[in-house]
């Protein structure tokens, strides 16, 4: 088999005019085709309507038709009302131009059930370079299509959840603002809303993938921290395609928000030239469990004399969330900046 107009040696004829498999070469081909699991057929373009002149056992098993039902018929008998005619047109054009084509078709078995078929069609030439047959190989890709459909459905559902979740965060924000004004506690409402928004940012870019069971950690981290580095040159990210469970994102998002808020007020981000390097990877915790580790390293900020007298409400919230997830936030208040390590056990990633 060869595409037309390409400098390949022609495939030798499979036999003399009395049949496609006369001769030793044809016999070997027939034996090979009988044993392969791939459905194979040959059609003869020199006979009216280009009928199938050979099909192997795999072709019969795939379609549900016996050889006597197949030989002498054009392959269009496998098509049905939902077969995409645009793909059929590609086949017709390949036959007209003696070219190679690969298409995916919805075909119909003898019992009326459907299957998705990846068809590879191409010409076979004799020793003089003249067109002899068209060779077709079929592969059942129904499971692949079903998986695609399920993935598309899952992503559509995830987008709907994402839309609703954004609305939920917006409603929560309005409730907090109204409550804060009514209780003359606007500063408290502002702080609460900052944390709610951090949660929203951590989930927003990842919901489409949450349906797959795990999500990209880096997407969530960048989304949470982007407001604290509008110029994009103060926070440096060092991570790859590490994934983790969606449930871990709440603790990660709020913890990073508290670290970033602290850095903006007192740490590296409170002073020109100060930077934060954040990295993440899969590792093992002290109990040997699979864990997600996120490292936070500040530098270039005000000199630190030691740990603060109090961790503050924000870190207390982060510690509480992490404890619920069996995670920890280790903090080391070094003179050149805070170094923190967030560790959350995970069951998959």
N, C-alpha and C positions, 0 to 999 in steps of 0.2 A: 504494500500500500504506500502511496506517495501523493503529496499535493501536486496538482498540475503545475507545469512551468517551473519545476524545481529540478536541479541537476542531481537526481538520484538514479541509481540503477533500477530498471523496471522489475517488478515482481514477476517471476516466471509464471506462465500459464499453468493451471492446476491439472491439465489433462487435454485430451483431444476433444473435438466437437461432440462426441457422443455423451459426454458428461463431465461435470466439473472435477471429478476425482479419479478419472482414469489415469493410469500410470503410477509409478512408485512415489513421485513427489506428492501427487494428490492423495495417495493412500496415507502417507505420513501426516499430511495436513489434516485429513479426516480423523485419524486416530487422535491427534493432538486436540482437535476441536471437541471430540467426544468426551475427553477427559477434563477439559477445563471447566471451571465453575462459572465462567462468564458466558452469558447468552450470546450466541454468534449466529449470524445469517449472511447469506450471499444473495444478491439479486442480479438479474441479467438485463442490462439496459438495451440489449438488442432484440428482446422480445417485447411485444406490445404491452404497455402498462408496467414495464420493469418489475416482473414478478419475482418472488423469492424462489430460488432454486435449491437452496440448502439451508437447513437450520439444525443446530445441535440439540442434545438432550436438555441442556440448561435453558435454552430458549423455550423449549416446550414446557418445562417446569415453571418458568417465569410467567408465561402467558396462559397456561392451562389448556392450550391447543395441542392436539397430536400433529405429527408431521404431515399426515394426509390432509389435515385441515389448513395447513400453512402453505405447503409447496404449491406454486402456481398462482398465488395471490399477492397483490401489492400490499406492502406493510401498513397501508392506511387502515386496514381492517381493525388494527389495534386502537385506532383513534375513536373518540366519542364526543359528546356534546360539550364537555368542559376542556377539551384539548385546546391549547393555545395555538391559534392559527398562525400567529407570527412566528412561532418556532417551526411549524410545518412549512411556512414559506422559506425559511432558511434551508431546510432540507431540499426543497425543490430547486432553489438557487444553486446549492452545492452540486446537485446532480447535473444541472444544466451546464455548469462551468467545470465539472469534473474536479471539484475541490474537496478538501477535508473540512468537516464541520462537527462541532460538539454542541448538542442541545439537550435541554431537559424537557421532557414531555409527560403529561398526564395520560397514561394509556389504560386500556380496559382489558381485563382478562376474559376468558370465555364465559365465566360465571357472572360477569358483569361488575365484579369488584375492580377498583382502580389501584394503580400503583404509579409512582413517579419513576421515570426511566431516564437515565443519562445515556444518550445515544451518541456513539462515535461512528461517523459515517465517512467513508473515503473510497476512492477508486482503486482497482487492481488492473494492472497492465500486463500484456503478454510480452514475449521476448522482443517483439518489434516495436514496443511502446504503444500499442493500440489498446484502447479501453476494452476490458474483458468482462469484469464484474464490478459491483459495488459491495464493499464489505461493511457490515454493521455489527457493532458490539453494543450490548445493552447491560446496564447495571442498575439494579433496583435500589433507589435512594429514597424510598418512602420514609424510612426512619429519620433520615436527615431532614426532610421537609417537615415532618411532624415536630422535630426538635426545634426547627426554626420558628414554626408557628407557635409553639409553647413559649419560646423565648420572646417572640414579639408580643404575645399576650401578657407575659410577665412584666415586660418593660412598659407596656401600656398601662397596666395596673399600677406599676411603680410611679409613673408620671402622674396618674390621678391621685395617688397617695401624697406625692410631693406637693401637688397643687393644694390639696386639702390641708396638709401640714403647714404650708405657708400661711393659709388662712387662719389656722389655729394659733400660730405664733402671733399673727397680727391682732387677733381678738384678745389673746392674753396680754399683749402690750397695751391695748386700749383699756382693758380692765385695770391693769396695774396703774396706769396714768390717772384714770378717774378716781380709783381708790386713794392714790397718793394725794391728789388735790383735795378730796373730801376730808381726809384725815390730817391735812396740813403736813404731809410727809413727802413732799416732792423729791428731795434728795434721795430718800430711800427708794422711791419708785424708779428713779433714774438708774440706780445701781441694779435693781432687780431686772429692769428692762435690758440693761447691758448684757446681763447673763442670759436672758431669754434670747436675745439676738445672736449671741455667740453660739447657743445651741442650734438655732436655725441655720446659721452659716455652716456649721459642721455637718449638718445632714443634707443641706440643699444640693451639693454637687454629687452626692453619692447614692441618692435613692434609686436612680435608674438601674444601678448595679446591685442594689440590695436584694433584688429578687433572685440573683444568682447565688445568694448565700453568704458572700463576702464582698467587701468593698475596698477600694484603694485608700490606704491610710494617708498618703501624701495629699490627695485631693482635699480631704477634710482639714488637715493641718494648714494647708495654704489658705483655705477659705476662712478659717477662724482668725488667722494672724494677719490677713491682708489689710484690715483697717489700721493696724498699728505701724504699718510701713508703707505709706502711700507712694513714696518715691521708689520703692522696690530695691533699696540698697542697704537696708539696716538689718534685715532678717535674712539669714542664709540657710538654705535648705539642703540637707544631705541625706537623701533616701532614694530608694528605687521603687519597684512595683509591689512592695509588701502590701498584703491584704489582710483584713481582719474582720471579725464579726460586727454586724451593724450595732449590736447592743453595746459594744465597747466605745462607740463614738461619743455618747453623752459624757462619760467621764473624761475622755480625752479632750473634747471641746471645751468643757468648763474649766478643766485644769489649766489648759494652755491660755485660756482667757485670763485666769487669775495671774498666771506668770507674766503675761504680757502687760496686764494692768499694773502690776507691781513694778515691772521694768520701766514703764512709762512714767510712773510717779517717782520712783526712788532709784531705779537701776540703770542699766546700760542705755535704754531708750529715752532716759530723761536728760541726756547730755549729748551734744553734737559729737559725732564720731564714734559713739558707742554702738556696738553690734550684738546680735544674738545669733548663735549657730544652733540649729535644731536638726537632729538626726533621728532615724527610726529604723528598727530591724526586729526580726524574730529572734528570740533567744530562749533561755531557760531561767525560771525564777529559782530562788534558793531551795525550793522543794522539788526541783527537777521537772516542773510542769512547763509546757509550752507557753510562752508569754510574748507579748508585744512590749518592746522597750523603746521609750522615747527619751532622748537626752537633750537637755536645754543648757546651753553654756553662754553666759554673758561676759562681755569684755569691753573695756574702754569707757565704762561708766564711773560714777563717783566711788571713791575708795570705801570699802565696807569694813567696819571695825569688828563686826560679829553679827550673829543672828539678831533679828529684831526682838523687842520685848514681847511682842505678841504677833502671831501669824496673821491675825485679822480674820474678819468674817469670811472673806473670799476663800482663803486657804482652808478654813474650817469646813466650808461647803464642799470643796474639792476633796478633802480628806474623807468626808462622810460618803460622798459618791464612790470614791475609790474603794473604801472599805466594803461597800455593798457589792462591788465587782471583784472583791478579793485582791484588789490592787493596792499599791503603795506609791507615795510620792516622797522620794528621798531628797533632802535639800542640804546643800553644803555652801554656807555663806563665806566664801573665800574673799580675801582683800581685793582681788581684781574683778570680782563679780560673782553673782549667784550661779552655782552649778546644781542643776536638778535632774533627777532621773525618775521617770514615770514607768512603772511596770504593772502590766495587767495580764493575768493568766487568760489564755484563750483555748478553746477546744478545737478550732480549725482556723486556717488562714492561708 
